[in-house]
C-alpha cells in the first residue's frame, strides 16, 4: 500500500468520525452546521484520476449519510463538488506546476487556497441544503443556512490548514 493511500484513508476515517460524533450535533444559531468533510474533496492532488475522486467522495458521503440518517444529502453534494474540483483547481494553480501538486496553503498560498476552498464549499453547502429542503419555498432560510454553514466550514478548514502548515 502506498503512503498516499494510507493518508487518504486516515483522513477519510478522521473526518467521518469527527462529523458523525461531534460536528453533526453543532447547530450554531439554529442554522449553521459545520460540514467539515468537504475538506476531503478539497485536498485531492492534481494528478488524482477523476474516477478516484468521485469514488472516494461518494464513499465518504455515503458513510456520512448512513450514520447521520440523511439519505443522499452528503453523497450527492460531495459527488457534485468532486466533479467540479479538478477543473476548478486548474484555475488556481500555475500552468507550469508539477503533476504531483498537493492542494494546501503551503503550495497555493493563502489567497488562492481560500478562494478555491470558498467556491467549492459554497457550491457544496448550496447543494446540500437545496437537497435537504427540496423546495425553495423558504428561500431565505435556505440561503441563511447555506451561507452560514459555508462560512463556518471555511473557518474550520482554514484553521486546520494553519496548523497543518507549521
N, C-alpha and C positions, 0 to 999 in steps of 0.2 A: 504494500500500500504506500502510496506517495504521501509525503508530508502535507501537501496542499489538501489532499482529500481528507486527511485526519483533522486538519484545522477547520475545514468546511463543515465536517460532521460535528466537531466540537461546538462551533458557532451555532449550528442548527439546533443542537440539543440545549445549549445555554439559552438561546433566545426563546425556544419553545417553552422551556420550564419557567423562565422569568415571566413570560407573557401569561401563561396559564395560572401560575401560583400567585403572582404579585400584581402585575400590571392590569389584568382584567378587573381587579377589584378597586381600581382608582378611577373615580369619575369626578374630575375637577369641575366644580360649579354645576354639576349635573349634565355637562355637555362634552367636556374634553376627556378623551381616553387616550393614554399613551399607547401607540401601536408600534412598538419598538422593533418588531420582527421585520419591518420593511427594510431595516438596516442590512439584512441578509442579502437582499437583491442588489442594494446599492454597492456592496463591496465585491462583486464579481470582477475578476480580472478581465483585461481587454480581450485576450485570446480565448476565453472560455467559449466553447461551442454554444450556439443559441439553443439547441435542443437540451443541453445540460442545464442551462439557466432556467428554462421552462420546467424541466422535470424537478429540479431541486425546489424551485419556488412553489410549484403545485404541491409537492410533498409536504413542505412546511405549512402551507396554507391549509392543507387537508388535516394535518396533525393539530393545528390550532383550532380548526372547525370542530373536529371530533371531541376535543376536550373542553371546548368553550360553548358547545351546543349552539353554534352559529352555522347552520348548513350552507356551505358555498360562499359565505362572505369573504373570508380570508383567502380561500383558494382562488376565487375569481379575481379578486383585487390584486393579489400578488402575481398571478399569471399575467394580468394586464400590464403591470409595470415591468415584469420580466421580458415581455415582448418589446417594450419601449427602451429599456436600459442600454442595450448595445448601441443603438442608433443615437440616443441622446448623449452617451459617453463620448462619441466621436466629435461632438460639437465643443467639448470642454477640454480636449487634450490636443497637444501639438501634433501636426501631421507627421513629423519625423520621429515620434516617440516609439519606444520598443513595443514589441508584441506582448511581452510579459508584464505590461503595465498594471500595477496594483492601484486600485482606487482607494486613495486615502488622502488626508490633509498633507502628509509629507510630500507626496508626488504631485498632486494637483494644486496645492496651495489652498489657503482658507477661502478665498473668494470663489474660485471655480468649484471646490468641493461643496461649499454651502449652496451655491446656485444649482448645481447638479442635484444635490440631495433634496433641496426645497421643491424643485419641479417634480421629481419622482414622488415625493411624499404627498404633495398636494394632489397629484393625479390619483395616488393610492387612496387617500382619505376621501376624495370626492366620489370615487367608485365604490369604496367600502360603504359609505353612508347612503349613497343612492341605492345600492342593492339592499341595504338594511331597511330603508324606508319604503322602497318600491313604489313611491309616489312622490310627486313634487307639490302636494297639497300644502304642506307646511314647509315651504322652501326656505324660510328664514331660519328655522331650527336646523334644517339640513345644512345650510351654509355655515351657521354658527358652530355646529358640531364638527363639520369637516375642517373648517378653518382653525378652530381652537385645538383640535386634535393634531392637525398638521404642525402647528407652531410648537405644541408640547413635544411631539415626536422629534421634530428637528432640534429642539433644545437638548433632548436626551442624546441624540446621535452626535451632536457637536461636543457634548460633554464626554462621551465615550472616546471620540476622536482626539480630544485634547489630552486625555490620559494615555491613549494609545501612542501618541507621537513622542512621549517622553521616555 
